[in-house]
Amino acid sequence: MTGADTNRGKYWLVNLGGLLVLLICVLSFNANIDVSKIPAYEASAVAQLRNIAQEREKFRDTHKGCFASELGQLPNITSKRHHYIYELQSTPSSEEACVKRYVVTASPLRTGKTNGRYFSIDETATIRFEMTHSANTSSRILQ
């Protein structure tokens, strides 16, 4: 083996080491961005909306076909959870102030944290979303 062959072998190891260091740096930089949290917040908001709808159905079954008029009437439901705030808009029918229609909205507490997506669910259990403002019954359906 000549001196040139030995030097080539050393440089190959140095280049491989440099490549590994560069790869570690790139992976560390991407880990600090933590893009995976953005969909997790949204998934949590949608799951909470489904939970609220399920609790409202249980309430209706035990209250003569009327939905709860406030979120506080439902067990284990809070108005803030996982970077979202939940609000209920009820529409009582004329008969005995019985709530037959509703929309529950999930709005991000800070739009930069959750990418600005807003969600809603209504008495039909249809989940809708908007990118920049509160979702309502005319918003796009979440597929």
C-alpha positions as CSV (number, residue, x, y, z in Angstrom):
1,M,0.0,0.0,0.0
2,T,1.4,3.3,-1.0
3,G,1.3,6.6,1.0
4,A,-1.4,8.0,-1.4
5,D,-3.6,5.0,-0.7
6,T,-3.3,5.5,3.0
7,N,-4.1,9.2,2.8
8,R,-7.2,8.4,0.6
9,G,-8.4,6.0,3.3
10,K,-8.0,8.7,6.0
11,Y,-9.9,11.3,3.9
12,W,-12.7,8.9,3.3
13,L,-13.2,8.4,7.1
14,V,-13.0,12.2,7.6
15,N,-15.6,12.8,4.9
16,L,-17.9,10.2,6.4
17,G,-17.5,11.7,9.8
18,G,-18.2,15.2,8.4
19,L,-21.3,13.8,6.7
20,L,-22.6,12.3,9.9
21,V,-22.0,15.5,11.8
22,L,-23.9,17.4,9.1
23,L,-26.8,14.9,9.3
24,I,-27.0,15.2,13.0
25,C,-27.1,19.0,12.8
26,V,-29.9,18.9,10.2
27,L,-32.0,16.4,12.3
28,S,-31.5,18.5,15.4
29,F,-32.6,21.7,13.6
30,N,-35.8,20.0,12.4
31,A,-36.5,18.6,15.8
32,N,-36.6,22.1,17.2
33,I,-39.3,23.1,14.7
34,D,-41.6,20.3,15.9
35,V,-44.1,20.3,13.0
36,S,-45.8,17.3,14.4
37,K,-47.5,19.3,17.1
38,I,-49.6,21.3,14.7
39,P,-51.8,18.4,13.5
40,A,-51.9,17.0,17.1
41,Y,-53.6,20.2,18.4
42,E,-56.1,20.1,15.6
43,A,-56.8,16.4,16.1
44,S,-57.4,17.0,19.8
45,A,-59.8,19.9,19.0
46,V,-61.8,17.7,16.6
47,A,-61.8,14.8,19.2
48,Q,-63.1,17.2,21.8
49,L,-65.9,18.4,19.5
50,R,-66.9,14.8,18.9
51,N,-66.9,14.2,22.7
52,I,-69.1,17.3,23.2
53,A,-71.6,16.1,20.6
54,Q,-71.7,12.6,22.2
55,E,-72.3,14.1,25.7
56,R,-75.1,16.4,24.2
57,E,-76.8,13.3,22.8
58,K,-76.7,11.6,26.2
59,F,-78.1,14.7,27.7
60,R,-80.9,14.8,25.1
61,D,-81.8,11.2,25.8
62,T,-82.5,12.0,29.4
63,H,-84.1,15.5,29.0
64,K,-87.2,15.0,26.8
65,G,-85.4,15.4,23.5
66,C,-83.7,18.7,24.4
67,F,-80.0,19.4,24.0
68,A,-78.1,21.1,26.8
69,S,-78.2,24.9,26.5
70,E,-74.7,25.4,28.1
71,L,-71.4,23.4,28.0
72,G,-71.4,23.5,31.8
73,Q,-74.4,21.2,31.8
74,L,-72.3,18.4,30.3
75,P,-70.0,16.2,32.5
76,N,-66.3,16.4,32.0
77,I,-66.5,19.2,29.4
78,T,-64.5,22.4,29.7
79,S,-64.5,25.5,27.6
80,K,-60.7,25.5,27.2
81,R,-58.6,22.5,26.3
82,H,-55.4,21.8,24.4
83,H,-54.9,25.3,23.0
84,Y,-58.5,25.7,21.9
85,I,-61.5,27.4,23.4
86,Y,-65.0,25.9,22.9
87,E,-68.2,27.9,22.6
88,L,-71.8,26.8,22.3
89,Q,-74.5,28.6,20.3
90,S,-77.9,27.1,21.0
91,T,-81.1,27.7,19.2
92,P,-84.1,27.0,21.4
93,S,-87.4,26.1,19.7
94,S,-90.5,27.9,20.6
95,E,-91.9,25.0,22.7
96,E,-90.7,25.2,26.3
97,A,-87.3,26.7,25.4
98,C,-86.2,23.2,24.3
99,V,-82.8,23.4,22.4
100,K,-83.2,21.4,19.2
101,R,-80.3,23.0,17.2
102,Y,-76.8,24.0,18.1
103,V,-73.3,24.7,16.9
104,V,-70.2,24.2,19.1
105,T,-67.1,26.0,17.8
106,A,-63.4,25.3,18.6
107,S,-61.2,28.4,18.1
108,P,-57.5,28.4,18.7
109,L,-56.3,30.4,21.7
110,R,-53.3,31.6,19.6
111,T,-53.6,31.3,15.8
112,G,-49.8,30.9,15.4
113,K,-49.7,27.9,17.7
114,T,-52.3,25.9,15.8
115,N,-51.9,27.2,12.3
116,G,-55.2,29.2,12.5
117,R,-57.7,26.4,11.8
118,Y,-61.1,26.8,13.4
119,F,-63.6,23.9,13.7
120,S,-67.3,23.4,14.5
121,I,-69.8,20.6,15.0
122,D,-73.6,20.8,15.0
123,E,-76.6,18.6,16.0
124,T,-76.0,16.5,12.9
125,A,-72.4,15.7,14.1
126,T,-71.0,17.3,11.0
127,I,-67.6,18.8,11.6
128,R,-66.7,21.8,9.6
129,F,-63.6,24.1,9.4
130,E,-62.3,27.4,8.4
131,M,-58.7,28.7,8.1
132,T,-59.0,32.3,9.4
133,H,-62.3,32.7,11.3
134,S,-64.9,30.7,13.3
135,A,-66.4,27.8,11.5
136,N,-70.2,27.7,11.1
137,T,-72.9,25.7,9.3
138,S,-71.8,27.0,5.9
139,S,-68.1,26.2,6.3
140,R,-66.3,23.4,4.5
141,I,-66.9,19.9,5.8
142,L,-63.9,18.2,7.3
143,Q,-63.3,15.0,5.4
